Amino acid sequence: MAIASARKLEGMIIGGEEVPAGAGGVIEDRNPANGEVLATVASADATDVDHAVKAAAEAFTRTWQRTRPAERGRVLVRISAAIRARADEIARMECLDTGKPLRQAKADTEVAARYFEFYGGAADKILGSTIPLGSGFLDYTVREPLGVSAHIVPWNYPLQILGRGVAAALAAGNTVVLKPASQAPLTALAIGRLALECGLPPGVLNVIPGPGPEAGSALASHRLVNQITFTGSIATGTHIMKLAAEHTIPVTLELGGKSPNIVFADADFGPTVEGVANAIYQHAGQTCSAGSRLLLERRAHDSFLEKLTDRVRKMKIGPGIDDPDIGPLITEDQRRRVLDYIALGKREGADLTYGGKVPSDERLSKGSFLEPTLLDGVSNAMRVAQEEIFGPVLVVIPFDEVEEAAAISNDSRYGLLAGIWTRDINKALALAERIQSGQVYINTYGAGGGAELPFGGYKQSGFGREKGLEGLLVAVGRVVGVGVGARVGVGDGVVGAAVGEGVGVD
């Protein structure tokens, strides 16, 4: 498995075979650090999507649904081992395709391997339960897979996000159609090929790059799709949910955030500065869980911001393959969007403390690079504090009391992550209980990959949970109840059968 070549067509993976798009459509996949074409990739249309979904549906019925859970788990563990065996190559591919620093791509590769390992180990531990109905009755439940699971993955963390969703779906016995983003499809295709090498039956994992408006919509609206997992924007997530509603199928949505990092005056400034900087500037701020709002206790404002600005000033910008602190934004359009937000913040009254410009280094002129940026004196009512910028821009919002910090944190349509930095653990725990967020961290930010820790949002950050055992149960999605006795009922999401004096279905 080598890095893709611009001279060789990278085909889709449908039914265990690498094939071109039926209509001949292609994507020119470019390196955001210099604009050069990394690969020419087949681009799916609605007909290709139909072929992929039908291949997944057939594989579910004929093969994967009937595969013993322990064997499913062994295949996933082999995939995990294969990812680790080729980690350097896969990480380099992810780095070139997304623009992120090489060390971040290496971390993503290990996290992807960990997801397949974690869910491989859990595949034969999806347990039902017995329910006491009294003398003369035996009632038990069996958890079943849903069928064809569609996964629409964004360009910023393709390896991590496909790992957490696809591995759980496969472990539960579903088959998968995976649509990676057109801007960064290479590692998804690589994992698709690798999975076949590891013994995953043909059709169980299909990979179809293509544009969202055509391929994504066709996938989300397909009549044979039984569940959808999507990570991306609120607008697209809402559109997908409407399409899924036409067939009444479940959806898991992760739709971004405007996450607060709350720093109190008694925090240990050394690790806090590092944690705050990493939370926003990792992958040039192109992270749904980025700590993009710094809530800073007013009496520590000047001293902390001085240390933070000094740290940001020392950050190195460059191509991801050189392993800098900050790589490029994914496209020139994305850089232009972020620059527009910086200009908007200044018009709203924010103070541009540092950055906010395109680097002057001629060596970076062909890529979509942008300086790490600090906007101070921000009110939470400003658009730069309310809207997801998705770039290396940190807005600084002062507060005086714990109650004010809680109110500012929750004054957002998002609720994905939050960080609290203080030496007072009682204060931290009390505040954490009040923040409307899927995850709250204390004196850290992020879980180091955290395959075991459930992940998902409040409010317009989405719903449903991925990662951990909760993510596995979402992938199962259906509980079948079997009753032995006089009667059994069928309710919402529960199927019943009865054996006894007679068989009845309510």
C-alpha positions in Angstrom: 0.0 0.0 0.0 1.8 3.1 -1.2 1.0 6.8 -1.2 -1.4 7.5 -4.0 0.0 8.9 -7.2 -1.6 11.7 -9.2 -0.9 9.6 -12.3 -2.9 6.6 -11.1 -6.6 6.5 -10.6 -7.6 5.6 -7.1 -10.8 3.6 -7.5 -13.8 3.2 -5.2 -14.2 0.0 -3.2 -17.5 -1.6 -3.9 -18.3 -5.3 -3.2 -14.6 -6.1 -2.5 -13.3 -4.6 -5.7 -11.6 -1.4 -6.6 -13.6 0.2 -9.4 -13.8 3.5 -11.3 -16.9 5.7 -11.1 -19.6 4.4 -13.4 -19.8 7.8 -15.2 -16.1 8.3 -15.1 -16.2 11.1 -12.5 -12.9 12.0 -10.7 -11.6 14.2 -7.9 -8.2 15.9 -8.0 -7.1 15.5 -4.4 -4.6 18.3 -3.5 -2.0 18.8 -0.9 -3.2 22.0 1.1 0.5 22.8 1.8 1.4 23.5 -1.8 -1.7 22.9 -4.0 -0.1 19.9 -5.8 -2.3 17.0 -6.9 -1.7 14.1 -4.6 -4.0 11.7 -6.4 -6.8 11.4 -8.9 -9.7 9.6 -7.1 -12.9 8.2 -8.5 -15.9 10.4 -7.6 -19.2 8.6 -6.9 -22.6 9.6 -8.2 -26.0 8.4 -7.2 -25.6 5.2 -9.4 -22.4 4.3 -7.7 -23.9 4.9 -4.3 -26.8 2.6 -5.2 -24.3 -0.2 -6.2 -22.4 0.3 -2.9 -25.5 0.1 -0.8 -26.8 -2.9 -2.5 -23.4 -4.6 -2.1 -23.5 -3.8 1.6 -27.1 -5.1 1.9 -26.3 -8.4 0.2 -23.1 -8.9 2.3 -25.2 -8.3 5.5 -27.7 -10.9 4.6 -25.4 -13.5 3.2 -22.2 -13.1 5.2 -21.7 -10.6 8.0 -24.9 -11.0 9.9 -24.2 -14.8 10.1 -20.6 -14.4 11.1 -20.1 -15.4 14.7 -19.3 -12.3 16.9 -16.0 -13.7 18.0 -14.9 -14.0 14.4 -16.0 -10.5 13.6 -13.9 -9.4 16.5 -10.8 -11.3 15.2 -11.1 -9.6 11.8 -11.2 -6.2 13.5 -8.2 -7.0 15.6 -6.3 -8.0 12.5 -7.2 -4.7 10.9 -5.9 -2.9 14.0 -2.6 -4.8 13.8 -2.3 -4.0 10.1 -2.8 -0.3 10.7 0.0 -0.3 13.3 2.2 -2.3 11.1 1.9 0.4 8.4 1.5 3.3 10.7 4.3 5.4 9.2 2.9 5.1 5.7 -0.7 5.7 6.7 0.3 8.7 8.9 2.3 10.3 6.1 -0.7 9.9 3.8 -3.0 11.5 6.3 -0.5 14.3 6.9 -0.2 15.1 3.2 -4.0 14.8 2.5 -5.2 17.0 5.4 -2.2 19.3 6.0 -2.0 18.5 9.7 1.5 18.2 11.4 3.0 14.8 11.0 3.0 14.1 14.8 -0.8 14.7 14.9 -1.3 12.4 11.9 0.7 9.7 13.7 -1.5 10.1 16.8 -4.6 9.8 14.6 -3.3 6.6 13.1 -2.7 5.1 16.5 -6.2 6.2 17.6 -7.7 4.6 14.5 -5.9 1.3 15.3 -7.1 1.6 18.9 -10.8 1.8 17.8 -10.6 -1.4 15.7 -8.8 -3.1 18.6 -11.3 -1.8 21.2 -14.4 -2.8 19.3 -12.8 -6.0 18.1 -12.5 -7.0 21.7 -16.1 -6.0 22.4 -17.8 -7.8 19.4 -18.6 -10.9 21.4 -19.7 -9.0 24.5 -22.9 -7.4 23.2 -25.1 -8.9 25.8 -28.8 -9.1 26.3 -30.6 -9.5 29.6 -33.3 -11.5 31.4 -36.4 -9.8 32.7 -38.3 -11.2 35.7 -42.0 -11.5 34.8 -42.9 -14.0 37.5 -43.6 -17.7 37.8 -44.3 -19.4 34.5 -42.5 -16.9 32.3 -39.1 -16.7 30.8 -38.2 -13.4 29.1 -34.9 -12.4 27.6 -33.5 -9.9 25.1 -31.1 -10.3 22.2 -29.4 -7.2 20.7 -29.3 -7.3 16.9 -27.5 -5.3 14.2 -29.5 -2.8 12.1 -28.2 -3.7 8.6 -26.5 -1.2 6.3 -24.8 1.6 8.2 -23.9 4.8 6.3 -20.9 6.9 7.5 -20.3 10.3 6.1 -16.9 11.5 7.3 -15.4 15.0 7.1 -12.0 16.1 5.9 -10.4 17.2 9.1 -10.0 13.9 11.0 -10.8 11.2 8.4 -8.8 8.4 10.1 -10.1 9.0 13.6 -13.7 9.6 12.7 -14.0 6.6 10.4 -12.3 4.4 13.0 -14.7 5.3 15.8 -17.8 4.9 13.7 -17.0 2.1 11.2 -15.3 -0.2 13.8 -18.3 0.0 16.1 -20.7 -0.7 13.3 -18.8 -3.7 12.0 -18.4 -5.1 15.5 -22.1 -5.0 16.0 -22.7 -7.0 12.8 -23.7 -4.1 10.5 -22.2 -3.6 7.0 -20.9 -0.2 6.0 -20.9 2.3 3.2 -18.3 4.9 4.0 -18.3 8.3 2.1 -15.1 10.2 2.9 -14.8 13.9 2.1 -13.7 14.8 -1.4 -10.9 17.0 0.1 -9.2 14.1 2.0 -10.3 10.6 0.8 -6.9 8.8 0.7 -6.7 7.1 4.1 -10.3 5.9 3.9 -9.5 4.1 0.7 -6.3 2.8 2.2 -8.3 1.3 5.2 -10.8 -0.2 2.8 -8.1 -2.0 0.9 -6.3 -3.0 4.1 -9.6 -4.4 5.6 -10.0 -6.8 2.6 -6.4 -8.0 3.1 -7.2 -8.8 6.7 -10.1 -11.0 5.7 -13.1 -8.7 5.9 -15.6 -10.3 3.5 -16.4 -8.4 0.2 -19.2 -5.9 0.5 -19.0 -5.5 4.3 -17.0 -2.2 4.0 -17.5 -0.1 0.8 -15.7 3.2 0.3 -17.1 5.8 -2.1 -15.6 9.2 -2.2 -17.8 11.8 -3.8 -19.3 15.3 -3.4 -21.7 15.8 -0.6 -24.6 17.3 -2.5 -24.8 14.3 -4.9 -23.1 11.2 -3.3 -23.9 12.2 0.3 -27.5 13.0 -0.3 -28.0 9.8 -2.4 -26.5 7.7 0.5 -28.6 9.4 3.2 -31.8 8.9 1.2 -31.2 5.4 0.0 -34.1 3.0 0.9 -31.7 0.2 1.9 -29.7 2.2 4.4 -30.8 1.4 8.0 -28.7 3.9 10.0 -26.6 7.0 9.4 -23.6 8.5 11.2 -22.6 12.0 10.2 -20.0 14.5 11.3 -20.0 18.0 9.9 -21.9 21.2 9.8 -25.3 22.0 11.3 -26.8 22.8 7.9 -25.7 19.5 6.3 -26.6 17.5 9.4 -30.1 19.0 9.3 -30.4 18.1 5.7 -29.3 14.5 6.3 -31.8 14.2 9.2 -34.6 15.2 6.9 -33.6 12.7 4.3 -33.4 9.9 7.0 -36.8 10.9 8.3 -38.3 9.9 4.9 -37.4 6.3 5.7 -37.7 6.6 9.5 -34.1 5.5 10.3 -31.9 6.5 13.2 -29.2 9.1 12.8 -26.1 10.0 14.9 -25.0 13.6 14.4 -21.9 15.4 15.6 -22.2 18.9 14.3 -19.3 21.0 15.8 -18.9 23.4 18.7 -17.8 26.6 20.1 -16.2 25.1 23.2 -15.2 27.2 26.2 -11.8 26.8 28.0 -12.4 28.4 31.4 -9.2 29.6 33.1 -9.3 30.8 36.8 -6.6 33.0 38.4 -5.5 30.1 40.6 -4.7 27.8 37.7 -1.2 26.5 37.2 -0.3 28.7 34.3 2.5 26.5 32.8 0.4 23.5 31.8 -2.7 25.7 31.3 -1.0 27.8 28.6 0.0 24.6 26.8 -3.4 23.1 27.2 -5.3 26.2 25.9 -2.9 26.7 23.0 -3.1 23.1 21.9 -6.9 23.0 22.3 -7.4 25.7 19.6 -4.3 25.6 17.4 -4.1 21.8 16.9 -4.7 21.1 13.1 -4.9 24.9 12.6 -8.1 25.1 14.6 -9.9 22.8 12.1 -11.3 20.7 14.9 -15.0 20.5 15.9 -14.0 20.2 19.6 -11.5 23.0 19.5 -11.4 25.2 22.6 -12.1 28.3 20.6 -13.5 30.5 23.4 -11.0 31.3 26.2 -13.0 32.5 29.3 -10.4 34.2 31.4 -10.9 35.4 35.0 -10.4 39.1 34.8 -7.9 39.4 37.6 -5.6 37.0 35.8 -6.2 38.4 32.3 -3.1 40.4 31.7 -0.6 38.0 33.2 -2.1 34.9 31.6 -2.6 36.5 28.2 1.0 37.7 28.2 2.3 34.1 28.7 -0.2 32.7 26.1 0.8 35.3 23.5 4.5 34.5 24.1 3.7 30.8 23.5 1.7 31.5 20.3 4.5 33.8 19.0 6.9 30.9 19.1 4.7 28.5 17.1 6.2 27.3 13.8 4.1 27.4 10.7 4.8 25.1 7.8 3.8 22.0 5.7 2.5 19.2 7.8 5.2 16.8 6.6 7.8 19.1 8.3 6.0 18.6 11.6 5.4 22.2 12.5 3.1 23.5 15.2 0.6 24.7 12.7 0.0 23.4 9.2 -2.2 24.9 6.4 -6.0 25.3 6.3 -7.6 22.7 4.0 -8.3 25.0 1.1 -7.9 28.6 0.0 -11.6 29.1 0.4 -11.4 28.0 4.0 -8.6 30.5 4.6 -10.6 33.3 3.0 -13.5 32.4 5.3 -11.4 32.5 8.4 -9.8 35.9 7.3 -13.4 37.3 6.9 -14.2 36.2 10.5 -11.0 38.0 11.8 -12.1 41.2 9.9 -15.6 40.8 11.3 -14.2 40.5 14.9 -12.3 43.7 14.5 -15.4 45.5 13.2 -17.3 44.1 16.2 -14.8 45.7 18.5 -12.4 42.9 19.3 -8.7 43.7 19.7 -6.3 41.8 17.4 -3.6 40.9 19.9 -1.6 38.6 17.7 -1.6 37.1 14.2 -4.5 37.4 11.8 -2.5 37.5 8.7 -1.2 35.3 5.9 2.5 34.5 6.6 5.0 36.5 4.6 7.4 33.6 4.2 7.7 33.0 0.4 8.1 29.2 1.0 4.5 29.1 2.2 3.0 31.1 -0.6 1.5 28.1 -2.5 -0.3 26.8 0.5 -3.4 28.0 2.5 -1.4 29.0 5.6 -2.6 31.5 8.3 -1.0 32.8 11.4 -2.3 31.7 14.8 -4.6 34.5 16.0 -5.7 36.0 19.3 -8.8 38.3 19.5 -9.0 39.9 23.0 -11.8 42.0 24.5 -14.5 39.9 23.0 -18.1 39.9 24.2 -19.9 36.6 24.1 -22.6 38.3 22.0 -20.2 38.9 19.1 -20.5 36.6 16.1 -16.9 35.6 16.5 -17.8 34.2 19.9 -21.0 32.5 18.7 -20.2 31.0 15.3 -17.8 28.2 14.5 -14.9 29.8 12.7 -13.0 26.5 12.1 -9.6 28.1 11.9 -6.7 29.1 14.2 -8.6 31.9 16.0 -9.0 32.1 19.8 -11.4 34.7 21.2 -10.7 35.9 24.8 -13.7 36.7 27.0 -13.2 38.0 30.5 -15.4 37.0 33.5 -15.4 37.8 37.3 -17.4 35.1 39.1 -18.1 31.4 38.7 -21.7 32.0 38.0 -20.8 34.4 35.1 -18.4 31.7 33.7 -21.2 29.2 33.7 -23.6 31.6 32.1 -21.2 32.5 29.3 -20.3 28.9 28.7 -23.9 27.9 28.2 -24.8 31.0 26.1 -24.2 29.1 22.9 -26.2 27.0 20.5 -23.3 24.5 20.8 -22.4 22.1 23.6 -19.7 19.7 22.6 -16.7 20.1 25.0 -15.5 22.4 27.8 -12.3 22.7 29.8 -11.9 24.0 33.4 -8.5 25.1 34.7 -8.1 25.7 38.5 -6.3 24.2 41.6 -9.7 24.2 43.4 -11.2 20.8 42.6 -14.4 21.6 44.5 -15.0 24.7 42.4 -14.2 22.8 39.2 -16.6 19.9 39.9 -19.4 22.3 40.9 -18.9 24.3 37.7 -18.7 21.1 35.5 -22.1 20.0 36.7 -23.6 23.3 35.4 -22.0 23.3 31.9 -24.2 22.0 29.1 -21.6 20.0 27.3 -21.1 16.4 26.2 -17.7 16.3 27.8 -16.1 18.5 30.5 -12.4 18.3 31.3 -10.6 19.5 34.4 -7.0 20.7 34.1 -6.7 19.0 30.7 -8.4 19.2 27.4 -9.2 16.0 25.4 -8.8 12.4 26.4 -5.7 11.5 24.3 -7.8 9.6 21.7 -10.0 8.1 24.4 -11.6 5.1 22.6 -13.3 4.2 25.8 -14.9 7.6 26.6 -18.3 8.4 25.1 -18.4 11.4 22.8 -21.2 13.6 21.6 -23.0 16.9 22.0 -25.7 18.9 23.6 -28.0 21.3 21.7 -26.9 21.9 18.1 -23.7 20.1 18.6 -25.7 17.0 17.7 -27.1 13.9 19.5 -26.2 10.3 19.9 -22.9 9.0 21.3 -19.9 7.6 19.6 -16.8 5.9 21.2 -16.9 3.7 24.2 -19.5 1.0 24.9 -22.2 3.6 24.4 -21.1 3.9 20.8 -21.3 0.2 20.3 -24.9 0.1 21.6 -25.9 2.8 19.2 -24.4 0.6 16.4 -26.6 -2.3 17.6 -29.6 -0.1 17.8 -32.3 -2.8 18.1 -33.3 -5.0 21.0 -35.3 -8.1 20.3 -37.3 -9.6 23.2 -38.2 -13.3 23.3 -40.8 -14.4 25.8 -41.7 -17.9 26.8 -45.1 -18.1 28.5 -48.7 -17.2 27.9 -48.3 -14.0 25.8 -45.9 -11.4 24.6 -46.3 -7.8 23.4 -44.7 -5.8 20.6 -43.8 -2.2 21.5 -41.7 0.6 20.2 -38.3 -0.8 19.2 -39.0 -4.2 20.8 -40.0 -7.3 18.9 -41.6 -10.2 20.8 -42.3 -13.9 20.2 -44.0 -16.3 22.6 -44.0 -20.1 23.1 -46.4 -21.7 25.6 -50.1 -22.5 25.6 -50.4 -20.4 22.5 -48.6 -17.7 20.5 -49.9 -14.2 20.5 -48.7 -11.0 19.2 -50.2 -7.7 20.4 
